[in-house]
C-alpha cells in the first residue's frame, strides 16, 4: 500500500514540475545540463558525417542530423537558462521525491539483466529478475512471488519463443533441445 505524505503530496498527478511553475525541483538543473551536453555531443557527431558524393551542402547526408541537433542544442540551452533562474524548491529532496531508492534499485537490476542476458540466457536471468522485482514491489510471500514470476515467464516465453519464433539468448539452458522435444511430442514424433 502506498503511503502519501499529506504535507508533501495530495495524491494527485504532479504534471507541473514540483507542482509549482515558479520553483525548480531537485535535480532539474542537473538534468537540463546533461541534456545540453548530450545535444552538443550529438551535434559534434552530426558535424562529422562526411559526404562521399561531393561537397557538404543543404542536400548532404549531414544536413538533417545537423539541423536537428542544432535545434536540440538551442532548446536545451533555453531550458538551462530558464531553469537556472528558478529558486530551488526546498520542500522536496532528490532521494525522496525525484529518484527514490526503488528507482535506483530497479535501474541497477536492469543493468545487471542486460549484462547477464547473453552469457547466462533469457530464461534464468528473466526468472531471477522477475522474482526479485515482484518480491520488492509486492512485498508478498516467496511462494506467491515465485508462482507469479515463473507463470509470467512461461507465458512470455511461450508467446515470444513458440508463437512468434523470436530467438532469445539461450545461455546455460539448452532451449533449442527443449523446443525440439515439445515440437516432436506435438507433431506425433513424425520428424
N, C-alpha and C positions, 0 to 999 in steps of 0.2 A: 504494500500500500504506500502510495506516495504521500509524503508529509510536506505540506506547504507552509512556509513561514509567513504568517499574515502581515508582519511588519515589512516584509520584503517583496512578496508577490501575492496577488489576489487570486491566482489560479487561472487567469485568463491568458490568452495569447499575447506574446510580447513582440509584436511586429515592429514597433519602433525601437531602435537600439536603446536599451536601458529604460524603455517606456517613456523617455523624455528626450525630445528632439534637441534640446539645448545642452545636453551633457554627453560626455564621452565615456563609454564603457571601458572597464579594464581590458587591456589587450587590443583595443580597437586601433590605436595608433600604430602598434607593432605590426598588426595585420596589414594595415594600409601601407606601411613601409615595405613589407615583404612583397606586396603586390606591385609597388613601384619598382623595386629591384628586379623582380621577375619580368616585368614588362620591358625594362631596359635590357635585360639579358636576351629576351626573345627578339627585341628589335635589333640587337647586335648580331644575333644569328640570322635574322632575315636579311640584314645588310650583306652578310657573307654568301648569300645564294648567288652563284655565278650564272651568267647566261652563256652557254656554249654556242649559241647561234649568231652572236653579234654583240653590239654594244648594249649596255643596260639602259632601258628607257621605260616609258609607261607601259609597254607591252611585254616587258621582260618577266621571267619567272619570279623575280623577287618583288615585283611592284605591289601585288595584293598582300603578301605577308608583311611587307614593309609598311604599307598604309595601315593595315590592321594593327600591327604592334605599335605604330606611332600613335594611333588613336587610343590604344590601351595605356601607353605611357603618359599621354596628356591627361586622360581620365584619372589615372592613379595619382598623378601629381596634384590635380584639383582636389581629389578626396583627401590626400595627405594634408594639403593646406587648410581645408575646411576642418579636418579632424583635429589638427594641432591647436587650432584656436579655441576649441571647446574645453570647458573645465571638466576635470575628471569627476565622475560620479563616485563619491566616497562611500555610498551605501552598498555598493557591490564589491565583490572580490573576484579575482580571476579564477581561483580554485573552487570557490563555492558556486558561482553563478555562470561562468563562461565555459570553463574546462574542468568539470568535476573529475574526481578520481575514476569514476566509472568510464568516462570518455578516454582517459589516459590508458586504463587497463585494456579497453577494447582496441585502441589503436595498437598497443603492444601485441595483443592477441592476433590481430590481423597481419602485422609484420611477421610474427612467428609462423602464422599459417602460410603466408607467401613464401617464406624461406624453406619450410619443411615440405611443401606440397610436392615438388618434383622428386626429391630423394626418398621420401617416406611413402608418398602416394596419397591419392584422393581419399580413399575410404578411412584409413586410420587417422589421418590428420583432421578430416572433417568430423569424424566421430569425437575426437578429443576436443576440437573447437566447440562443437555443439554442446557437449556435456558441460564444459567449463562455462560457456556463455549462458546456457539455460540455468545452470546452478546459481550463477551470480545474479542473474536477473530475476529469477522466480523465487529464490530462497525457499525452495521446497526440498523434500527428502531426496536421497540419492536414487532410490528405486524409481520414483516418478520422473526424475531428471533423466535417468538412463533410458527409461521406456520412451519418453517423448523424443529424446535426442536420436536414439537408434531407429525408431519408427520414421522420424523425419528423414534421416539419412537414407534408409531403404527406399522410401518414396522418391526422394530426389534422385538416387542412383537409378532406380527403375525408369523414371521418366527420361532422364538425360542419356543414360548409357544404353538402355534397352530400346526404348521407344524412338528417341531421336538419334541414336547411334553416335553420340558425342564421345570422343576419346578423351579420357581423363588420365592423368599420371597414375600408373599402376603402382610404382614403388615396390614395397615389400609384399604386397598382396598379389597372388597370381590371378589377376582379374580376368585375363583372356581365357584361362582354363575354366574358370567358374562360369563365364558366359557361355563357352562352348559346351560345357556339361549340361547346362539348362536348355540350351538350344537342341542338343541331341535328345534330351528327355522329351521335350515338347514336339519334336519332329518325328518321334517314334523310333529313333535310332537309325534312320534311313541314310544318314550321311556317312 
